[in-house]
Each structure stands twice: as structure tokens, then as C-alpha cells.
Amino acid sequence: MKQELLSAKELWTCYYCGECSETCPRQAEPGEFMAAARRYAIASYDRTRLARTMYLQPIVGTAIAVMLAALFALFMYVGHGPQDSASLALFQFIPSGLIHNLGLVVMILVFLAGLAGVATMARQLARSEGVGWRTVFGGRAALRRSGRALWIALGIESLGQRRYRVDCETVQEPVAWYAAAGSSTR
């Protein structure tokens, strides 16, 4: 069932709004299940295995984070040298150009790692669904279909959050202004 779970598109359609967990008659916490299944899928698609380590071995993940922080602190110390402890001038201690360049490098690396994970996931999902390059890019009709699917997935669902607004938002009965004002004075 591992492949079925990893190829399930439903993992990525859950907004984790909590509505299903609040209304579940068995109190099974389906939102928590979806979040756990999504973390499992992310760990499985991650080529660097860093997500798997962070999710499945929190002590090792914490040790890695502490070591990265120590490495970063050492890098900053080497970049400027010792700082007078009487007055800690943070922005004089860390050169702004160094922060900018290091930030750019880290953002590019994170983006490339994320892109590699998404590409791996898309390739595995396409294989499980029997979708090839020809289906996606093979002619004008396929390009139109792919462009429309991309617009719906990214533009409408991801940015517009259409399904969240329709399925997940709890509709509250409007309270008359005089009833709301009267209840606050009691």
C-alpha cells in the first residue's frame, strides 16, 4: 500500500483546516492522519533524506540543526573576528554583504532541493497514473489541457484557495447588530 499512499493525489488536496476533525463522529482526527501521511510522502520524495531525518528521528534532526547553527556562528566569527563584550553591535559584527550573499545562496539551495523533490514526486505520480511526456506536451490539445490543469492547480487552488473557502470555512449564522450589542452589555 506504500505506492498507493505515495501516489494518492488526495494527500495534497487537504488544507488541514481541522473541520473534518471537529465534526468526526468517532473523533478519529482525520486531519492528523492526512498531515502524517503528507509528512511521510514528503520524506519519501526528498532526495536529500533531510526531511526523513527531521520527521522520523527528531533527536538527530535537532543535533543537525544545532550543528548548523554552530557552523553558522563559526562562519560569522571567522568573517569578522572577536567582538567586544561590553557593547554587542550585531550589525557591525555581521557584515551586511555577507548576510545578503549567504541568504541568497541558502535560498537558492532550498529552492533547488524543493524543486528536485517536486520533480521526483511528479515523475512517480505520472508513472503510477500511466502519464508520459506525450500526454503532457504532445500537441496543442495536450498543451492546452496541461496549461489549464496548471492554472487550476496553482492559480485557483493554491493561490485562490477556492476549495478551502467552499469546503472548509464554517458558515456562521449572522447575528443581528442589536443582539450582538445587547449581549455585550449584560
Phi, psi and omega per residue, in radians:
M1 nan -0.123 -3.130
K2 -1.031 -0.834 -3.122
Q3 -1.124 -0.647 3.112
E4 -1.117 -0.719 3.115
L5 -1.152 -0.809 -3.099
L6 -1.195 -0.445 -3.140
S7 -1.678 0.073 -3.126
A8 -1.309 2.100 3.112
K9 -1.239 -0.373 -3.116
E10 -1.115 -0.412 3.082
L11 -1.003 -0.616 -3.022
W12 -1.697 -0.032 3.110
T13 -1.667 -0.151 3.131
C14 -1.441 2.249 3.129
Y15 -1.569 -0.109 -3.086
Y16 0.953 0.845 3.112
C17 -1.399 -0.335 3.114
G18 1.566 -0.081 -3.121
E19 -1.050 -0.747 -3.114
C20 -1.160 -0.636 3.131
S21 -1.224 -0.616 3.133
E22 -1.232 -0.585 -3.063
T23 -1.759 0.017 -3.117
C24 -1.170 2.123 -3.105
P25 -1.191 -0.400 3.136
R26 -1.700 -0.018 -3.108
Q27 0.916 0.819 -3.090
A28 -1.493 -0.099 3.135
E29 0.990 1.036 3.134
P30 -1.104 -0.484 3.096
G31 -1.124 -0.687 3.100
E32 -1.151 -0.671 3.094
F33 -1.085 -0.791 -3.132
M34 -1.092 -0.714 3.126
A35 -1.127 -0.735 3.120
A36 -1.150 -0.718 3.117
A37 -1.139 -0.659 3.113
R38 -1.165 -0.719 3.087
R39 -1.086 -0.703 3.099
Y40 -1.072 -0.762 3.138
A41 -1.137 -0.742 3.122
I42 -1.068 -0.760 3.119
A43 -1.121 -0.581 -3.138
S44 -1.294 -0.597 -3.105
Y45 -1.491 -0.263 -3.077
D46 -1.254 2.074 -3.126
R47 -1.265 -0.509 -3.091
T48 -1.391 -0.265 -3.087
R49 1.140 0.175 3.107
L50 -1.225 -0.729 3.122
A51 -1.105 -0.717 3.115
R52 -1.067 -0.751 3.121
T53 -1.113 -0.774 -3.115
M54 -1.150 -0.677 -3.107
Y55 -1.363 -0.712 -2.996
L56 -1.685 -0.388 -3.138
Q57 -2.305 1.372 -3.039
P58 -1.072 -0.534 3.129
I59 -1.188 -0.781 3.104
V60 -1.138 -0.709 3.104
G61 -1.078 -0.731 3.088
T62 -1.131 -0.707 3.102
A63 -1.096 -0.694 3.098
I64 -1.118 -0.746 3.134
A65 -1.116 -0.708 3.122
V66 -1.158 -0.719 3.117
M67 -1.138 -0.689 3.079
L68 -1.117 -0.683 3.097
A69 -1.135 -0.721 3.110
A70 -1.148 -0.708 3.092
L71 -1.096 -0.732 3.099
F72 -1.099 -0.759 3.113
A73 -1.103 -0.723 3.097
L74 -1.113 -0.709 3.101
F75 -1.057 -0.755 3.128
M76 -1.189 -0.651 3.130
Y77 -1.139 -0.756 3.127
V78 -1.156 -0.594 -3.126
G79 -1.167 -0.486 -3.066
H80 -2.262 -0.480 -3.112
G81 1.703 -3.029 -3.098
P82 -1.168 2.636 -3.129
Q83 -1.987 2.479 3.080
D84 -1.120 2.214 -3.078
S85 -1.350 -0.227 3.138
A86 -1.210 -0.672 3.110
S87 -2.420 1.950 -3.130
L88 -1.578 1.807 3.103
A89 -1.707 1.654 -3.000
L90 -1.041 -0.760 -3.071
F91 -1.391 -0.180 2.973
Q92 -1.572 -0.488 -3.140
F93 -1.250 -0.704 -3.130
I94 -1.906 1.932 -3.137
P95 -1.059 2.343 -3.074
S96 -1.106 -0.590 3.089
G97 -1.110 -0.670 3.118
L98 -1.155 -0.753 3.107
I99 -1.065 -0.796 -3.115
H100 -1.074 -0.888 -3.098
N101 -1.151 -0.726 3.111
L102 -1.138 -0.685 3.094
G103 -1.088 -0.735 3.098
L104 -1.086 -0.779 -3.133
V105 -1.099 -0.788 -3.135
V106 -1.119 -0.747 3.132
M107 -1.107 -0.709 3.115
I108 -1.126 -0.750 3.127
L109 -1.129 -0.740 3.116
V110 -1.131 -0.728 3.114
F111 -1.087 -0.793 -3.138
L112 -1.142 -0.681 3.092
A113 -1.140 -0.732 3.093
G114 -1.123 -0.728 3.122
L115 -1.112 -0.691 3.100
A116 -1.123 -0.707 3.101
G117 -1.131 -0.736 3.114
V118 -1.143 -0.716 3.122
A119 -1.118 -0.718 3.098
T120 -1.094 -0.777 3.130
M121 -1.099 -0.799 -3.122
A122 -1.102 -0.708 3.135
R123 -1.130 -0.761 3.139
Q124 -1.195 -0.680 3.087
L125 -1.140 -0.720 3.128
A126 -1.103 -0.715 3.108
R127 -1.089 -0.773 -3.106
S128 -1.187 -0.487 3.130
E129 -1.612 -0.098 -3.129
G130 1.306 0.505 -3.128
V131 -1.725 2.264 3.125
G132 -2.046 -3.094 -3.134
W133 -1.069 -0.658 -3.128
R134 -1.117 -0.633 3.132
T135 -1.142 -0.597 -3.073
V136 -1.555 -0.760 -3.023
F137 -2.065 0.158 -3.014
G138 -1.510 1.196 3.091
G139 1.989 3.022 -3.082
R140 -1.160 -0.722 -3.133
A141 -1.099 -0.730 3.127
A142 -1.163 -0.706 3.103
L143 -1.124 -0.714 3.092
R144 -1.100 -0.790 3.132
R145 -1.079 -0.756 3.135
S146 -1.178 -0.718 3.106
G147 -1.116 -0.710 3.105
R148 -1.130 -0.755 3.116
A149 -1.099 -0.692 3.108
L150 -1.130 -0.739 3.120
W151 -1.101 -0.761 -3.139
I152 -1.135 -0.775 -3.094
A153 -1.189 -0.829 -3.070
L154 -1.531 -0.859 -3.040
G155 -1.296 -0.910 -3.025
I156 -1.465 -0.863 -3.066
E157 -1.393 -0.847 -3.073
S158 -1.298 -0.870 -3.104
L159 -1.498 -0.714 -3.097
G160 -1.448 -0.343 3.113
Q161 0.924 0.720 -3.075
R162 -1.026 -0.885 -3.080
R163 -1.142 -0.591 3.093
Y164 -1.095 -0.786 -3.129
R165 -1.134 -0.579 -3.111
V166 -1.454 -0.825 -3.007
D167 -1.610 -0.549 -2.933
C168 -1.799 -0.493 -3.106
E169 -1.246 2.251 3.116
T170 -1.337 2.218 3.121
V171 -1.428 2.095 3.124
Q172 -1.813 2.439 3.113
E173 -1.144 2.340 3.118
P174 -1.185 2.435 3.118
V175 -1.794 2.289 3.128
A176 -1.088 2.555 -3.067
W177 -1.066 -0.594 -3.106
Y178 -1.320 -0.507 3.089
A179 -1.281 -0.680 3.115
A180 -1.175 -0.692 -3.129
A181 -1.230 -0.636 -3.133
G182 -1.214 -0.588 -3.118
S183 -1.289 -0.436 -3.120
S184 -1.426 -0.284 -3.114
T185 -1.595 -0.158 -3.105
R186 -1.335 nan nan
